[in-house]
């Protein structure tokens, strides 16, 4: 449209052009409002975008006497650092931590055994540590990277051993990595 074409427009044509320009300028704002206001099965779609203003860190406690799994309050994606602490006693007196069974009296070598599951998979397998497991730690403190890949979800932990007669707990800290 040339500059002279505007001089010959009817008033309703100028009004329509102005309205089209306003709507075009406001379209991104309208889309943002619709996205914020809309929900689906997983809640607000904008909630799926993590806010890295502060590191996302969460600590969970998993008692060995309870057979109930625990899951994170927050949803994570990509790579997360998991820090496992704590140990406990099974009903038969055997000591366990997240990765090992051991004699609490300190005799005998600790045996590699997953006492914990992540998302229903034994911890050694879930963390791809079966071939190169962490060395036994007397303080029962271990750290590993868990890759959720592109999924954006909560992480669930459960004790594979334990139950009635067992005591102790695992503490699991989850840290979202950038």
C-alpha positions in Angstrom: 0.0 0.0 0.0 1.5 3.4 -1.0 1.3 6.5 1.0 -1.3 7.9 -1.3 -3.6 4.9 -0.9 -4.3 5.9 2.7 -5.7 9.3 1.5 -8.4 7.5 -0.5 -9.5 5.0 2.1 -12.9 5.2 3.5 -13.2 5.8 7.3 -14.2 2.1 7.9 -11.2 0.9 5.9 -8.8 3.0 8.1 -10.6 1.7 11.2 -10.2 -1.9 10.0 -6.5 -1.3 9.3 -5.9 0.2 12.7 -7.8 -2.6 14.4 -5.8 -5.2 12.5 -2.6 -3.5 13.5 -3.7 -3.5 17.2 -4.7 -7.1 17.2 -1.5 -8.1 15.5 0.5 -6.2 18.2 -1.5 -7.7 21.0 -1.5 -11.3 19.7 1.6 -12.4 21.7 0.1 -11.0 24.9 -3.2 -12.8 24.1 -1.4 -16.1 23.6 0.6 -15.7 26.9 -2.6 -15.0 28.8 -4.3 -18.1 27.3 -1.2 -20.2 28.2 -1.1 -19.0 31.7 -4.9 -19.4 32.2 -5.1 -22.9 30.5 -4.5 -26.1 32.3 -4.2 -29.7 31.3 -3.6 -33.1 33.1 -0.2 -31.9 34.3 -1.3 -28.5 35.4 -0.3 -25.2 33.9 2.0 -25.7 30.8 4.3 -22.9 32.0 4.9 -24.9 35.2 6.9 -27.4 33.1 9.6 -24.7 32.6 12.0 -24.9 35.6 13.0 -21.6 37.3 16.8 -21.7 37.9 16.8 -18.5 40.0 17.6 -20.7 42.9 18.9 -24.3 42.7 16.1 -26.8 43.0 17.1 -29.0 46.0 14.9 -31.4 48.0 15.7 -33.9 50.8 13.6 -37.0 51.4 13.7 -39.6 54.2 12.9 -43.2 53.5 12.4 -45.3 56.7 13.4 -48.9 56.2 10.6 -50.3 58.4 8.0 -48.8 56.1 7.3 -50.4 52.7 5.8 -47.2 51.4 7.7 -45.4 48.6 8.5 -41.7 48.8 8.6 -39.3 45.9 9.9 -35.8 45.3 7.5 -32.9 45.7 9.1 -31.1 42.7 9.4 -32.3 39.2 12.8 -32.7 37.7 14.2 -33.3 34.2 17.5 -34.0 32.6 20.3 -34.8 35.0 20.0 -34.6 38.8 22.6 -35.3 41.5 21.4 -37.8 44.1 23.1 -37.9 47.5 22.4 -41.0 49.6 23.1 -41.0 53.3 22.2 -43.3 56.1 22.0 -47.0 57.0 19.8 -49.4 58.9 19.4 -52.8 60.3 17.3 -55.5 58.8 15.2 -57.8 61.0 18.0 -60.4 60.8 20.6 -57.9 62.1 22.3 -57.4 58.8 23.3 -53.8 58.1 22.4 -52.1 54.9 23.0 -48.8 53.1 21.8 -47.8 49.7 24.4 -49.9 47.9 25.8 -52.5 50.4 24.9 -55.2 52.9 27.4 -55.4 55.8 28.0 -57.0 59.1 27.4 -54.3 61.8 30.1 -55.8 64.0 32.6 -54.9 61.3 33.7 -58.4 60.4 33.7 -59.6 56.8 33.7 -57.6 53.7 30.6 -55.6 52.7 28.6 -57.1 49.8 27.3 -55.1 47.0 23.5 -55.2 47.1 20.8 -52.7 46.1 18.7 -51.9 49.1 17.0 -49.0 47.4 15.0 -48.6 44.1 14.7 -45.4 42.0 11.5 -45.3 40.0 11.0 -49.0 40.6 14.5 -50.0 39.4 17.3 -51.2 41.7 19.6 -48.3 42.5 22.7 -49.8 40.9 20.8 -50.5 37.6 19.0 -47.1 37.6 22.2 -45.2 38.0 24.2 -47.4 35.6 26.6 -48.4 38.3 26.4 -52.2 38.0 29.7 -52.4 36.2 31.5 -49.8 38.3 29.8 -49.5 41.7 30.9 -46.9 44.2 33.4 -48.1 46.8 31.9 -49.0 50.2 31.8 -45.9 52.4 32.1 -46.3 56.2 30.0 -43.2 56.6 27.3 -44.5 54.2 27.5 -41.4 52.1 27.3 -41.7 48.3 26.7 -39.4 45.4 25.7 -40.2 41.8 24.1 -38.6 38.7 20.6 -39.8 37.7 19.6 -39.0 34.1 15.9 -38.5 33.6 16.6 -37.6 29.9 13.9 -35.4 28.5 11.2 -36.5 31.0 9.9 -33.9 33.4 8.6 -35.7 36.4 8.8 -36.5 40.1 11.4 -39.1 41.2 10.2 -42.0 43.4 12.3 -44.0 45.9 11.5 -47.2 47.7 13.3 -49.6 50.0 13.9 -53.1 48.4 14.8 -54.5 51.8 13.4 -53.8 55.2 9.9 -54.0 56.4 8.6 -54.9 59.9 11.5 -55.5 62.3 13.9 -53.3 60.4 15.2 -49.9 61.6 17.0 -46.9 60.2 16.4 -44.7 57.3 18.0 -43.5 54.1 18.1 -39.8 53.4 18.1 -38.8 49.8 18.9 -35.3 48.5 17.9 -34.5 45.0 19.6 -31.5 43.2 18.6 -30.4 39.7 21.6 -29.8 37.6 21.6 -27.2 34.9 
